[in-house]
Amino acid sequence: YVDVGTSGGVWGLEVGYCMMVGGADEAVERLSPILDVLAPPEDDEHGPGWGHFGPAGAGHYVKMVHNGVEYGIMQAYAEGFSLFDASEYELDNAKIAHLWMQGSVVRSWLCELAARAFEQEGNDLAALEPFVEDSGEGRWTVEDAIDKRIPTPVITTSLYERFSSRGQNAFAAKVNAALRNQFGGHALKVVDTAAQRQPHAE
């Protein structure tokens, strides 16, 4: 069989899915026209929007580690915006995130989504509960790192921060929850109704 780990969240339908593929060469070659259609267009710098990484299982292994890295990046943004939230300067979080997208070394799609989240949910994310779910891949990444004796302190800490968010009123958890909603359509826990909210319509 062929396994295909995908990234791109709810936006993949519009811009294409980054696909990490595992399987026999012949099987992957047979499916390549489909992968070409679903992936982002190939570009000169980064190549095609999908890659074949080895036998069945390799694709989802790459995707698993991808999600662990994602946890770490999200946590870094969340901690940074927590400092802004506690600052005496009354900072505009959406404005900061938009500015960081203009040539900053920390620009990324997640930063762009942070700007969108602050615009939609408000500067203090007041209506969101500081509750961040995990879908399993971060745990698997940490378990694999333990098995291989590879230190992954950032990924591991970011996973434990998600655990600690469940029951603590931390602004970082609100940022993380808002980012998960933006890129993956993951439901939000809202303070005023405790209802699950789906992604905003575009």
Backbone as CSV, one residue per row, in Angstrom:
resi,resn,N_x,N_y,N_z,CA_x,CA_y,CA_z,C_x,C_y,C_z
1,TYR,0.840,-1.184,0.000,0.000,0.000,0.000,0.882,1.244,0.000
2,VAL,0.258,2.373,-0.253,0.949,3.661,-0.248,0.373,4.506,0.881
3,ASP,1.244,5.079,1.692,0.774,5.989,2.740,1.164,7.414,2.368
4,VAL,0.257,8.345,2.634,0.472,9.748,2.269,0.137,10.626,3.470
5,GLY,1.167,11.135,4.125,0.962,12.126,5.173,0.748,13.480,4.530
6,THR,-0.287,14.182,4.930,-0.612,15.458,4.285,-0.528,16.606,5.283
7,SER,-0.122,17.760,4.775,-0.099,18.985,5.562,-0.684,20.107,4.720
8,GLY,-1.276,21.058,5.384,-1.895,22.176,4.684,-3.204,22.575,5.300
9,GLY,-3.713,21.724,6.203,-4.937,22.045,6.910,-6.113,22.279,5.985
10,VAL,-7.034,23.103,6.451,-8.248,23.362,5.675,-7.959,24.198,4.434
11,TRP,-6.754,24.757,4.354,-6.392,25.597,3.210,-5.857,24.782,2.042
12,GLY,-5.586,23.489,2.264,-5.015,22.670,1.207,-5.880,22.586,-0.028
13,LEU,-7.192,22.609,0.164,-8.102,22.541,-0.977,-7.884,23.712,-1.922
14,GLU,-7.496,24.850,-1.358,-7.307,26.063,-2.156,-5.901,26.170,-2.736
15,VAL,-4.879,25.850,-1.935,-3.495,26.097,-2.365,-2.714,24.818,-2.633
16,GLY,-3.309,23.661,-2.360,-2.619,22.397,-2.563,-2.108,21.827,-1.248
17,TYR,-1.938,20.512,-1.225,-1.495,19.819,-0.023,-0.035,19.414,-0.152
18,CYS,0.741,19.693,0.889,2.089,19.148,0.986,1.938,17.679,1.374
19,MET,2.495,16.782,0.538,2.271,15.355,0.768,3.583,14.609,0.919
20,MET,3.664,13.811,1.974,4.829,13.013,2.313,4.460,11.551,2.089
21,VAL,5.100,10.914,1.121,4.619,9.640,0.580,5.572,8.504,0.926
22,GLY,4.988,7.357,1.279,5.740,6.132,1.457,5.100,5.012,0.657
23,GLY,5.918,4.138,0.083,5.381,3.031,-0.696,6.380,2.553,-1.729
24,ALA,6.058,1.437,-2.369,6.921,0.895,-3.415,7.012,1.871,-4.581
25,ASP,8.173,1.899,-5.224,8.401,2.840,-6.329,7.320,2.736,-7.395
26,GLU,6.993,1.510,-7.787,6.024,1.307,-8.865,4.647,1.850,-8.482
27,ALA,4.238,1.598,-7.240,2.927,2.061,-6.792,2.872,3.583,-6.724
28,VAL,3.941,4.187,-6.225,3.972,5.647,-6.127,3.991,6.274,-7.513
29,GLU,4.739,5.679,-8.414,4.786,6.197,-9.788,3.402,6.136,-10.429
30,ARG,2.676,5.066,-10.159,1.331,4.932,-10.716,0.401,6.031,-10.191
31,LEU,0.595,6.421,-8.933,-0.263,7.435,-8.319,0.230,8.858,-8.552
32,SER,1.391,9.014,-9.154,1.991,10.343,-9.271,1.112,11.370,-9.981
33,PRO,0.319,11.010,-11.009,-0.554,12.033,-11.609,-1.567,12.601,-10.614
34,ILE,-2.075,11.746,-9.721,-3.019,12.215,-8.704,-2.311,13.121,-7.707
35,LEU,-1.115,12.704,-7.284,-0.346,13.510,-6.338,0.006,14.868,-6.934
36,ASP,0.331,14.874,-8.225,0.658,16.138,-8.900,-0.515,17.111,-8.868
37,VAL,-1.726,16.584,-9.036,-2.919,17.439,-9.049,-3.211,17.998,-7.658
38,LEU,-3.027,17.181,-6.632,-3.373,17.591,-5.271,-2.321,18.482,-4.622
39,ALA,-1.093,18.412,-5.095,0.008,19.145,-4.471,0.088,20.582,-4.971
40,PRO,0.769,21.460,-4.223,1.044,22.801,-4.742,1.916,22.697,-5.990
41,PRO,1.900,23.700,-6.849,2.735,23.666,-8.051,4.219,23.583,-7.690
42,GLU,4.973,22.894,-8.516,6.420,22.819,-8.323,7.033,24.197,-8.517
43,ASP,8.043,24.519,-7.681,8.753,25.779,-7.907,10.248,25.518,-7.992
44,ASP,10.977,26.501,-8.508,12.399,26.321,-8.791,13.223,26.122,-7.525
45,GLU,12.832,26.756,-6.436,13.632,26.696,-5.215,13.411,25.418,-4.429
46,HIS,12.153,25.014,-4.271,11.839,23.907,-3.366,11.430,22.615,-4.067
47,GLY,11.180,22.670,-5.369,10.805,21.467,-6.086,9.318,21.194,-6.018
48,PRO,8.921,19.929,-6.195,7.492,19.587,-6.235,6.849,19.674,-4.858
49,GLY,5.521,19.666,-4.846,4.770,19.776,-3.601,4.534,18.447,-2.911
50,TRP,5.117,17.366,-3.424,5.047,16.079,-2.738,6.383,15.379,-2.901
51,GLY,6.681,14.479,-1.948,7.945,13.761,-2.002,7.777,12.315,-1.588
52,HIS,8.546,11.433,-2.234,8.537,9.997,-1.933,9.761,9.706,-1.074
53,PHE,9.547,9.171,0.137,10.630,9.053,1.098,11.047,7.629,1.435
54,GLY,10.449,6.632,0.782,10.840,5.263,1.059,9.649,4.333,1.062
55,PRO,9.781,3.179,1.706,8.697,2.191,1.699,7.495,2.668,2.491
56,ALA,6.429,1.882,2.429,5.203,2.221,3.155,5.518,2.484,4.626
57,GLY,4.993,3.558,5.130,5.257,3.992,6.499,6.166,5.196,6.564
58,ALA,7.041,5.344,5.568,7.992,6.458,5.582,7.287,7.802,5.482
59,GLY,6.225,7.853,4.682,5.509,9.109,4.516,4.912,9.607,5.821
60,HIS,4.248,8.713,6.535,3.631,9.131,7.790,4.662,9.346,8.892
61,TYR,5.825,8.705,8.779,6.884,9.001,9.752,7.363,10.442,9.583
62,VAL,7.580,10.858,8.332,7.979,12.245,8.073,6.888,13.204,8.542
63,LYS,5.635,12.844,8.300,4.512,13.672,8.737,4.440,13.751,10.262
64,MET,4.715,12.651,10.943,4.684,12.645,12.402,5.689,13.643,12.967
65,VAL,6.919,13.587,12.457,7.947,14.513,12.934,7.585,15.948,12.554
66,HIS,7.024,16.126,11.356,6.529,17.442,10.932,5.600,18.027,11.994
67,ASN,4.678,17.216,12.502,3.729,17.716,13.495,4.405,18.030,14.824
68,GLY,5.429,17.258,15.172,6.191,17.586,16.370,6.874,18.936,16.242
69,VAL,7.473,19.190,15.081,8.097,20.491,14.819,7.048,21.600,14.887
70,GLU,5.887,21.328,14.315,4.771,22.292,14.355,4.404,22.650,15.795
71,TYR,4.355,21.655,16.679,4.055,21.914,18.089,5.045,22.927,18.659
72,GLY,6.331,22.705,18.376,7.366,23.579,18.922,7.261,25.001,18.411
73,ILE,7.014,25.157,17.107,6.888,26.495,16.526,5.684,27.219,17.119
74,MET,4.563,26.520,17.207,3.358,27.131,17.772,3.589,27.576,19.210
75,GLN,4.284,26.752,19.985,4.529,27.101,21.380,5.402,28.343,21.487
76,ALA,6.393,28.468,20.602,7.257,29.652,20.623,6.457,30.920,20.346
77,TYR,5.591,30.871,19.327,4.727,32.026,19.066,3.833,32.318,20.268
78,ALA,3.249,31.272,20.832,2.324,31.455,21.950,3.017,32.116,23.139
79,GLU,4.245,31.710,23.421,4.972,32.303,24.538,5.329,33.757,24.252
80,GLY,5.720,34.050,23.011,6.033,35.426,22.654,4.839,36.346,22.812
81,PHE,3.687,35.906,22.312,2.490,36.735,22.432,2.009,36.818,23.880
82,SER,2.347,35.833,24.704,2.033,35.932,26.128,2.797,37.084,26.775
83,LEU,4.053,37.263,26.353,4.830,38.395,26.860,4.200,39.714,26.432
84,PHE,3.745,39.770,25.177,3.081,40.990,24.709,1.802,41.252,25.506
85,ASP,1.065,40.181,25.795,-0.192,40.319,26.529,0.042,40.872,27.932
86,ALA,1.184,40.531,28.522,1.497,40.984,29.880,2.268,42.304,29.903
87,SER,2.584,42.837,28.733,3.402,44.048,28.645,2.633,45.287,29.085
88,GLU,3.377,46.275,29.550,2.772,47.557,29.919,2.511,48.456,28.715
89,TYR,2.859,47.992,27.495,2.785,48.854,26.318,1.469,48.789,25.553
90,GLU,0.532,47.966,25.964,-0.763,47.839,25.282,-0.554,47.567,23.785
91,LEU,0.155,46.508,23.510,0.559,46.177,22.144,-0.582,45.560,21.346
92,ASP,-0.544,45.806,20.047,-1.525,45.266,19.105,-0.951,43.975,18.522
93,ASN,-1.464,42.836,18.964,-0.895,41.550,18.562,-1.037,41.279,17.071
94,ALA,-2.180,41.611,16.488,-2.360,41.405,15.050,-1.368,42.247,14.261
95,LYS,-1.160,43.479,14.680,-0.212,44.366,14.000,1.200,43.801,14.060
96,ILE,1.579,43.259,15.214,2.904,42.653,15.360,3.053,41.459,14.427
97,ALA,2.049,40.587,14.419,2.123,39.395,13.564,2.204,39.784,12.093
98,HIS,1.417,40.780,11.680,1.492,41.246,10.293,2.881,41.813,9.987
99,LEU,3.434,42.590,10.914,4.760,43.162,10.688,5.811,42.077,10.553
100,TRP,5.727,41.067,11.401,6.699,39.979,11.339,6.663,39.243,10.001
101,MET,5.565,39.343,9.291,5.474,38.718,7.970,6.230,39.516,6.909
102,GLN,6.671,40.719,7.236,7.348,41.588,6.278,8.865,41.478,6.418
103,GLY,9.415,40.345,6.000,10.860,40.167,5.961,11.505,39.690,7.243
104,SER,10.734,39.485,8.312,11.304,39.030,9.577,11.794,37.585,9.467
105,VAL,12.815,37.257,10.259,13.320,35.879,10.246,12.332,34.903,10.885
106,VAL,11.338,35.395,11.613,10.352,34.491,12.223,9.045,34.467,11.432
107,ARG,9.047,35.006,10.221,7.831,34.953,9.404,7.534,33.504,9.024
108,SER,6.267,33.195,8.924,5.834,31.852,8.550,4.336,31.888,8.316
109,TRP,3.811,30.786,7.804,2.364,30.691,7.624,1.654,30.736,8.974
110,LEU,2.252,30.117,9.998,1.644,30.158,11.323,1.596,31.582,11.863
111,CYS,2.601,32.379,11.556,2.587,33.784,11.964,1.460,34.529,11.255
112,GLU,1.285,34.241,9.977,0.182,34.841,9.221,-1.167,34.453,9.835
113,LEU,-1.284,33.198,10.229,-2.529,32.742,10.848,-2.734,33.361,12.229
114,ALA,-1.635,33.644,12.927,-1.762,34.330,14.213,-2.375,35.708,14.021
115,ALA,-1.926,36.429,12.992,-2.497,37.744,12.695,-3.991,37.624,12.427
116,ARG,-4.356,36.635,11.627,-5.765,36.417,11.302,-6.573,36.084,12.564
117,ALA,-6.003,35.251,13.420,-6.706,34.848,14.638,-6.952,36.043,15.558
118,PHE,-5.952,36.898,15.718,-6.132,38.070,16.577,-7.155,39.035,15.989
119,GLU,-7.182,39.148,14.670,-8.175,40.013,14.032,-9.591,39.476,14.245
120,GLN,-9.732,38.167,14.184,-11.058,37.564,14.293,-11.519,37.403,15.734
121,GLU,-10.587,37.077,16.627,-10.956,36.748,18.005,-10.700,37.887,18.988
122,GLY,-10.025,38.947,18.538,-9.714,40.060,19.425,-8.309,39.981,19.982
123,ASN,-7.775,41.123,20.376,-6.386,41.218,20.808,-6.078,40.350,22.021
124,ASP,-7.052,40.172,22.910,-6.809,39.381,24.116,-7.427,37.985,24.066
125,LEU,-8.012,37.627,22.932,-8.625,36.293,22.770,-9.563,35.975,23.934
126,ALA,-10.262,36.987,24.410,-11.032,36.864,25.655,-12.103,35.785,25.604
127,ALA,-12.656,35.530,24.429,-13.756,34.572,24.335,-13.287,33.126,24.267
128,LEU,-11.978,32.905,24.191,-11.457,31.546,24.048,-11.030,30.983,25.388
129,GLU,-11.316,29.706,25.593,-10.774,29.012,26.751,-9.329,28.619,26.456
130,PRO,-8.449,28.677,27.453,-7.048,28.295,27.253,-6.886,26.780,27.300
131,PHE,-7.478,26.106,26.346,-7.518,24.639,26.307,-6.998,24.202,24.947
132,VAL,-5.881,23.484,24.928,-5.255,23.080,23.666,-5.243,21.559,23.577
133,GLU,-5.940,21.025,22.599,-5.955,19.582,22.371,-4.652,19.142,21.701
134,ASP,-4.429,17.845,21.690,-3.379,17.266,20.846,-3.979,16.063,20.151
135,SER,-3.590,15.887,18.889,-4.200,14.824,18.086,-3.362,13.553,18.041
136,GLY,-2.266,13.511,18.812,-1.510,12.269,18.934,-0.125,12.288,18.340
137,GLU,0.068,13.035,17.237,1.350,12.964,16.542,2.501,13.486,17.393
138,GLY,2.244,14.516,18.199,3.291,15.026,19.080,3.724,13.981,20.089
139,ARG,2.762,13.251,20.624,3.083,12.177,21.569,3.937,11.110,20.894
140,TRP,3.538,10.731,19.670,4.286,9.690,18.960,5.707,10.150,18.662
141,THR,5.854,11.423,18.326,7.189,11.956,18.051,8.058,11.871,19.296
142,VAL,7.509,12.259,20.435,8.262,12.205,21.684,8.584,10.760,22.053
143,GLU,7.626,9.863,21.885,7.873,8.448,22.175,8.987,7.897,21.294
144,ASP,8.981,8.261,20.010,10.021,7.801,19.092,11.380,8.370,19.489
145,ALA,11.388,9.633,19.906,12.638,10.252,20.344,13.196,9.542,21.571
146,ILE,12.317,9.173,22.492,12.759,8.434,23.676,13.338,7.085,23.268
147,ASP,12.643,6.377,22.371,13.125,5.071,21.911,14.490,5.180,21.242
148,LYS,14.711,6.259,20.501,15.967,6.448,19.765,17.016,7.210,20.575
149,ARG,16.637,7.639,21.769,17.523,8.411,22.642,18.000,9.694,21.959
150,ILE,17.070,10.340,21.270,17.339,11.620,20.624,16.700,12.716,21.473
151,PRO,17.476,13.672,21.980,16.868,14.729,22.784,16.001,15.655,21.939
152,THR,14.766,15.835,22.353,13.838,16.748,21.669,13.156,17.629,22.718
153,PRO,13.925,18.475,23.394,13.347,19.235,24.505,12.257,20.213,24.094
154,VAL,12.387,20.830,22.928,11.379,21.808,22.501,10.060,21.113,22.189
155,ILE,10.125,20.032,21.402,8.907,19.303,21.045,8.258,18.711,22.291
156,THR,9.079,18.133,23.166,8.546,17.517,24.380,7.879,18.550,25.283
157,THR,8.543,19.680,25.470,7.965,20.731,26.312,6.665,21.261,25.723
158,SER,6.639,21.422,24.399,5.419,21.947,23.773,4.251,20.984,23.958
159,LEU,4.534,19.674,23.937,3.481,18.691,24.196,2.970,18.819,25.628
160,TYR,3.892,18.941,26.575,3.481,19.049,27.970,2.771,20.364,28.258
161,GLU,3.095,21.408,27.514,2.364,22.664,27.660,0.910,22.495,27.228
162,ARG,0.688,21.655,26.221,-0.703,21.382,25.826,-1.441,20.664,26.953
163,PHE,-0.762,19.711,27.571,-1.386,19.031,28.703,-1.718,20.028,29.816
164,SER,-0.767,20.920,30.104,-0.952,21.851,31.222,-2.015,22.894,30.930
165,SER,-2.338,23.091,29.639,-3.345,24.095,29.283,-4.736,23.704,29.762
166,ARG,-4.933,22.454,30.010,-6.270,21.964,30.333,-6.580,22.239,31.803
167,GLY,-7.101,23.424,32.030,-7.425,23.819,33.386,-6.674,25.043,33.862
168,GLN,-5.781,25.622,33.040,-5.060,26.820,33.428,-5.459,27.979,32.527
169,ASN,-5.570,29.157,33.098,-5.956,30.343,32.341,-4.709,31.018,31.776
170,ALA,-4.082,30.401,30.791,-2.844,30.915,30.216,-3.105,31.487,28.825
171,PHE,-2.587,32.685,28.577,-2.784,33.312,27.273,-2.105,32.494,26.176
172,ALA,-0.950,31.888,26.481,-0.253,31.067,25.489,-1.148,29.948,24.986
173,ALA,-1.935,29.362,25.875,-2.839,28.290,25.467,-3.918,28.821,24.533
174,LYS,-4.384,30.046,24.768,-5.379,30.637,23.877,-4.803,30.846,22.483
175,VAL,-3.539,31.325,22.409,-2.892,31.529,21.107,-2.758,30.202,20.383
176,ASN,-2.293,29.164,21.099,-2.152,27.843,20.495,-3.489,27.325,19.985
177,ALA,-4.538,27.480,20.782,-5.865,27.013,20.375,-6.349,27.761,19.144
178,ALA,-6.126,29.081,19.106,-6.547,29.879,17.955,-5.797,29.471,16.698
179,LEU,-4.500,29.169,16.817,-3.716,28.737,15.659,-4.204,27.392,15.136
180,ARG,-4.517,26.441,16.026,-5.030,25.145,15.582,-6.342,25.317,14.827
181,ASN,-7.181,26.239,15.294,-8.443,26.512,14.611,-8.194,27.091,13.231
182,GLN,-7.202,27.963,13.114,-6.943,28.639,11.850,-6.422,27.677,10.784
183,PHE,-5.422,26.849,11.134,-4.816,26.034,10.075,-5.511,24.704,9.862
184,GLY,-6.140,24.179,10.890,-6.709,22.845,10.757,-8.204,22.760,10.942
185,GLY,-8.839,23.887,11.255,-10.270,23.851,11.492,-10.648,23.152,12.780
186,HIS,-9.667,22.985,13.693,-9.959,22.319,14.958,-10.879,23.196,15.799
187,ALA,-11.837,22.578,16.461,-12.849,23.320,17.215,-12.229,24.102,18.364
188,LEU,-12.854,25.244,18.674,-12.445,26.082,19.793,-13.424,25.907,20.950
189,LYS,-12.903,25.966,22.159,-13.759,26.034,23.338,-13.943,27.511,23.674
190,VAL,-15.185,27.968,23.650,-15.489,29.385,23.824,-16.013,29.628,25.230
191,VAL,-15.497,30.659,25.871,-15.807,30.914,27.273,-17.285,31.176,27.502
192,ASP,-17.910,32.010,26.661,-19.270,32.457,26.960,-20.320,31.371,26.788
193,THR,-20.077,30.426,25.878,-21.082,29.392,25.640,-20.561,27.992,25.918
194,ALA,-19.230,27.864,26.053,-18.584,26.555,26.190,-18.914,25.660,25.014
195,ALA,-19.313,26.290,23.894,-19.665,25.525,22.698,-18.443,25.363,21.823
196,GLN,-18.471,24.365,20.987,-17.415,24.153,20.020,-17.656,25.058,18.826
197,ARG,-16.665,25.882,18.485,-16.817,26.784,17.355,-15.969,26.296,16.186
198,GLN,-16.540,26.326,15.013,-15.854,25.892,13.812,-15.126,27.073,13.184
199,PRO,-14.264,26.834,12.144,-13.489,27.920,11.558,-14.385,29.012,10.985
200,HIS,-13.861,30.222,10.974,-14.583,31.339,10.380,-14.705,31.151,8.876
201,ALA,-15.833,31.492,8.316,-16.022,31.460,6.867,-15.209,32.567,6.235
202,GLU,-14.655,32.274,5.089,-13.852,33.266,4.366,-14.678,33.873,3.259
